[in-house]
């Protein structure tokens, strides 16, 4: 019996037992049971190619982040009602505060958890998101989560430990490398000294070098990013700095993106005059929307993009889909993210199933796995397999797509796949 027959039989048994259609309607809620199955073990062991769509600020293990925070003497938690400046359950290292002075309303984390052990679970809940959070305010709530851990994760010693584990865990999951979206953030020393973006890159390169001692093929690329919704003139200095980083670190920086809620009131046509002369590859989030009139994918194609983050609403524009296919533009599809942000309540009706069957260049990714409490890519691959009626050949093709024709990585992947299926 070959891998298609084995996994196909397992899928049929799992779906027949899912009488409430939980797998399609709330995949993350179905995950604990799915992780006990033989099919999950097969997908966990599967070679994964590269992870093409992942935000570095939301790529870590939240439980591990909390353990690092609690173990540190200088970490505080904000437990008051939210203010314009601070979030409820926000974490911060003392070095993040001006002159190291902790403001009123912040409590020493370790002491607070000792006094109330349930607080650890409350912080975890506030730093993650499930389908229960979907409403008209999902994007403000989602973006607030990033605020809760940025002032702890960017403390250099914690950052180094956290992302060494991230990359080691990615490689252990079978991932050959990752392209991370990075929005410029201030790394700081415990004494409060602020570091530069160049320091950030060198710290990151040091972590990757350490990982490569165990996984020599593992490589990290960075896509420098900025926010949608900002005035167009504020994008220009970010583009200029992206060019600087790409020129200085050509082995790591590969392009520029604009991230955030797609329905922010400013479409890509608004930014096109700035982006058109970027002199740096544009790798654009577009189509992550339910708006039938949102044509950001078309605007992105007009900029000459070769990769498209999400591309969810492409199915609404058959003429644009033909352009995407003809240009072999990569679609960085993120199924679980699309469900948990309200774009695909029923994963069985996700349009990417059609994109794959119609031969588009699709990759499968996790987007913000820390916030969604999912694996780096295994869970999204399994979601696609269970909900989209894909074959294992389809899954393999999506994984091969992520290698972008890199001959050495393709050879490695093919060797891994052969061993996996024997």
Order of alpha helices (4+ residues) and beta strands (2+ residues): alpha-alpha-alpha-alpha-beta-alpha-beta-beta-beta-alpha-alpha-alpha-alpha-beta-alpha-beta-alpha-beta-alpha-beta-alpha-beta-alpha-beta-alpha-alpha-beta-alpha-alpha-alpha-alpha
